[in-house]
Amino acid sequence: MRNTLIGGALAIVLVAALFAAAQYGRKPAVAGLDAKSLSPAEIAKGLSPDFVGEQKIGEWKLACGTVHELPKAPPLNGHESGNSAGTAPKEAPPPPGWHIPRCRVLMAMRSPKHPDEEIRITFRAIGFKRVLALFLRFPPTQVDTGDAVSLQLDSATWQVPVRTCAKAFCLSIQSIKFADVPTLMRAKTIALKFKPTGSQDTVLIPVPAEGLAEAIGAMQRIDK
C-alpha cells in the first residue's frame, strides 16, 4: 500500500511524544457499557458524542480524553504566514470548530520474544482532515530504526517500517489513505509481522479483529 507518510524528523518526534503521553498519562474513568452482554456494534452505538473515558469494544479499547481546542496563534503583524523570505505558501487555517483529535483505538499484545513486554497497536486520527494513522510501539529490545514491519489484512499487506527509537520504545507510524480504510474495516484476519533485531526468525502475531471496525467507527463519529 502506497500511503502518505508522516514526514520529517520533527513531526515524528512530536507524534511520538504525543503518543507516549497518551499511553502513560492519567487514565480516564472506564465507561459503563457491559462489553460481555452487548455486541461490539451495540456498544459502539451506545457511546454518546461527548463520551470521555475508556470502553472495551470487542477485543479493542476505545479511549477518549476531553476536548482541547487549538492554542491561539500569535498575531502576524500584518504579514502572511510562511517562511521569512515569503516564498513558502501560506498554510490553510483549520476548519471552524476544529479541535485536536481526542480518541484512540488500541490494543496491547505480549511480545513472543519477551512475554513480560508489550507490543502496542493504536489507531487514531491526525490533522485537519482526520486522516487515520497506525502506530506500532515496540520494546527497544525487539526492533531498531529502519527495521521492516508489516500488518497483514486478509490478503493485503501494509508496510509499517520502524521510524524512530528512544530509550523506552521504538515507534512505527503510517498514515492510511482514505481509499484504503475500508480494507482495514472489513478485515477478518489481521497479523503483525516483523523480524526481531539480531534474529533470523520472523515473528507473526495474530491480531484480533473483533470490534476493531466498530471501535474505529465510534472514534470517527466522536472525533468528527
GIRALIN-V783627 format. One record per residue. N is the residue number from 1. SS is DSSP state (h for helix, s for strand, l for the rest). Layout:
N&SS  N&SS
This chain:
1&l  2&l  3&l  4&l  5&l  6&l  7&l  8&l  9&h  10&h  11&h  12&h  13&h  14&h  15&h  16&h  17&h  18&h  19&h  20&h  21&h  22&h  23&h  24&h  25&l  26&l  27&l  28&l  29&l  30&s  31&l  32&l  33&l  34&l  35&l  36&l  37&l  38&l  39&l  40&h  41&h  42&h  43&h  44&h  45&h  46&l  47&l  48&l  49&l  50&l  51&l  52&l  53&s  54&s  55&s  56&s  57&s  58&l  59&l  60&s  61&s  62&s  63&s  64&s  65&l  66&l  67&l  68&l  69&s  70&l  71&l  72&l  73&l  74&l  75&l  76&l  77&l  78&l  79&l  80&l  81&l  82&l  83&l  84&l  85&l  86&l  87&l  88&l  89&l  90&l  91&l  92&l  93&l  94&l  95&l  96&l  97&l  98&l  99&s  100&l  101&l  102&l  103&s  104&s  105&s  106&s  107&s  108&s  109&s  110&s  111&l  112&l  113&l  114&l  115&l  116&l  117&l  118&s  119&s  120&s  121&s  122&s  123&s  124&s  125&s  126&s  127&l  128&l  129&l  130&l  131&s  132&s  133&s  134&s  135&s  136&s  137&s  138&s  139&l  140&l  141&l  142&l  143&l  144&l  145&l  146&l  147&l  148&l  149&s  150&s  151&s  152&s  153&s  154&l  155&l  156&s  157&s  158&s  159&s  160&l  161&l  162&s  163&s  164&s  165&s  166&l  167&l  168&l  169&l  170&s  171&s  172&s  173&s  174&s  175&s  176&l  177&l  178&h  179&h  180&h  181&h  182&h  183&h  184&h  185&h  186&h  187&l  188&l  189&l  190&s  191&s  192&s  193&s  194&s  195&s  196&l  197&l  198&l  199&l  200&l  201&l  202&s  203&s  204&s  205&s  206&s  207&s  208&l  209&l  210&l  211&l  212&h  213&h  214&h  215&h  216&h  217&h  218&h  219&h  220&h  221&h  222&h  223&l  224&l
